[in-house]
Amino acid sequence: MLASLIAGLATGETMAALRRTRSAAIAYLLAAVLLLLGGGFLLLAAFIYAARELGPIGAALWFGGGFVLLGVGVIVGHRIASATRRRVARRQRSRDFTKVAVAAGVALAPALLRSRAGIFALAAPAIAAVVYAIYRENSDGPDGPADDGQ
């Protein structure tokens, strides 16, 4: 009885949330259409004003050049942001791999510490990780320090 009451409450909440989400999506879609129409008319008014001041060909050249510059700016901005995201993701993957390796080492440590060969098997990757970290810190590769001209 309690389970059916909780399920009904959850289902009712879910349906209400879906209705609110659908209503918000419709409102935002309508607002986006109206904003695009308003922006289009403002752009048209600006073009008409520029055409009166500069002539139709001059206005078309200025507007065309402006939109080309805006498009190039968007592409350049996207490439910069994309490179930053890739760099952050690469660092995060490295940190995640380190966490997994440490967790696996901690989980296997009791079994490996029971024998002399196990102690070496546990120490060798740790030494290799330290050596690799030192190498990466001093290398000029993509993960190494940036050359700031000093």
C-alpha positions as CSV (number, residue, x, y, z in Angstrom):
1,M,0.0,0.0,0.0
2,L,2.8,2.4,0.9
3,A,4.7,1.5,-2.2
4,S,1.8,2.3,-4.5
5,L,1.3,5.6,-2.7
6,I,4.9,6.5,-3.2
7,A,4.8,5.4,-6.8
8,G,1.7,7.5,-7.5
9,L,3.3,10.5,-5.8
10,A,6.5,10.1,-7.9
11,T,4.5,9.6,-11.1
12,G,2.4,12.7,-10.4
13,E,5.5,14.7,-9.7
14,T,7.0,13.4,-12.9
15,M,4.0,14.3,-15.0
16,A,3.9,17.8,-13.4
17,A,7.6,18.3,-14.1
18,L,7.1,17.2,-17.7
19,R,4.2,19.6,-18.1
20,R,6.3,22.5,-16.7
21,T,9.2,21.5,-19.0
22,R,6.9,21.4,-22.1
23,S,5.4,24.8,-21.2
24,A,8.8,26.4,-20.7
25,A,10.1,24.9,-24.0
26,I,7.1,26.3,-25.9
27,A,7.5,29.7,-24.2
28,Y,11.2,29.9,-25.0
29,L,10.6,28.7,-28.6
30,L,8.0,31.4,-29.1
31,A,10.4,34.0,-27.6
32,A,13.2,32.9,-29.8
33,V,11.1,33.3,-32.9
34,L,9.9,36.7,-31.9
35,L,13.5,37.8,-31.0
36,L,14.7,36.6,-34.5
37,L,11.9,38.5,-36.2
38,G,12.7,41.6,-34.2
39,G,16.4,41.3,-34.9
40,G,15.7,40.8,-38.6
41,F,13.6,44.0,-38.7
42,L,16.2,46.0,-36.8
43,L,18.9,44.7,-39.2
44,L,16.6,45.7,-42.2
45,A,16.1,49.2,-40.7
46,A,19.9,49.6,-40.2
47,F,20.5,48.5,-43.8
48,I,17.9,50.9,-45.2
49,Y,19.5,53.7,-43.1
50,A,23.0,52.8,-44.4
51,A,21.7,52.5,-47.9
52,R,20.4,56.1,-47.7
53,E,23.7,57.4,-46.3
54,L,26.2,55.3,-48.4
55,G,24.1,54.0,-51.3
56,P,22.9,50.5,-51.8
57,I,26.2,49.0,-52.9
58,G,28.2,50.7,-50.2
59,A,25.7,49.5,-47.5
60,A,25.7,46.0,-48.9
61,L,29.5,45.9,-48.9
62,W,29.7,47.2,-45.3
63,F,27.0,44.7,-44.1
64,G,28.6,41.8,-46.0
65,G,32.0,42.6,-44.7
66,G,30.7,43.0,-41.1
67,F,28.9,39.6,-41.3
68,V,32.0,37.9,-42.7
69,L,34.1,39.4,-39.9
70,L,31.5,38.2,-37.3
71,G,31.6,34.7,-38.9
72,V,35.4,34.5,-38.8
73,G,35.3,35.7,-35.1
74,V,32.9,33.0,-34.2
75,I,35.1,30.3,-35.9
76,V,38.2,31.6,-34.2
77,G,36.5,31.8,-30.8
78,H,35.2,28.3,-31.3
79,R,38.6,26.9,-32.1
80,I,40.2,28.6,-29.1
81,A,37.4,27.3,-26.8
82,S,37.7,23.8,-28.4
83,A,41.5,23.7,-27.9
84,T,41.0,24.8,-24.2
85,R,38.4,22.1,-23.7
86,R,40.7,19.4,-25.2
87,R,43.6,20.5,-23.0
88,V,41.4,20.4,-19.9
89,A,40.0,17.0,-20.9
90,R,43.5,15.6,-21.4
91,R,44.5,16.8,-18.0
92,Q,41.4,15.3,-16.4
93,R,42.0,12.0,-18.2
94,S,45.5,12.0,-16.8
95,R,44.2,12.7,-13.3
96,D,41.5,10.0,-13.6
97,F,44.1,7.4,-14.8
98,T,46.3,8.3,-11.8
99,K,43.4,7.8,-9.4
100,V,42.5,4.5,-11.0
101,A,46.1,3.3,-10.9
102,V,46.4,4.3,-7.2
103,A,43.1,2.6,-6.3
104,A,44.2,-0.5,-8.1
105,G,47.6,-0.4,-6.3
106,V,46.0,0.1,-2.9
107,A,43.6,-2.8,-3.6
108,L,46.4,-5.1,-4.7
109,A,48.9,-4.0,-2.1
110,P,48.1,-6.5,0.6
111,A,48.4,-9.5,-1.8
112,L,51.6,-8.1,-3.3
113,L,53.3,-7.3,0.0
114,R,53.2,-11.0,1.1
115,S,56.2,-11.9,-1.1
116,R,59.5,-10.4,-2.0
117,A,58.6,-10.5,-5.7
118,G,55.3,-8.8,-4.9
119,I,57.2,-5.9,-3.1
120,F,59.3,-5.4,-6.3
121,A,56.2,-5.6,-8.5
122,L,54.6,-2.9,-6.3
123,A,57.7,-0.6,-6.2
124,A,58.6,-0.8,-9.9
125,P,55.5,1.0,-11.3
126,A,55.7,3.6,-8.5
127,I,59.4,4.3,-9.5
128,A,58.4,4.4,-13.2
129,A,55.6,6.8,-12.4
130,V,57.9,9.1,-10.6
131,V,60.5,9.0,-13.4
132,Y,57.8,9.7,-16.0
133,A,56.5,12.6,-14.0
134,I,60.0,14.1,-13.7
135,Y,60.5,13.6,-17.5
136,R,57.1,15.2,-18.3
137,E,57.9,18.1,-16.1
138,N,61.2,18.8,-17.8
139,S,60.2,18.0,-21.4
140,D,59.1,20.5,-24.0
141,G,56.3,18.3,-25.4
142,P,52.6,19.1,-25.5
143,D,52.2,18.3,-21.8
144,G,55.5,20.0,-20.7
145,P,56.0,23.5,-19.6
146,A,55.1,26.3,-22.0
147,D,57.9,28.4,-23.4
148,D,57.0,32.0,-22.3
149,G,60.1,33.6,-23.9
150,Q,62.2,34.0,-20.8
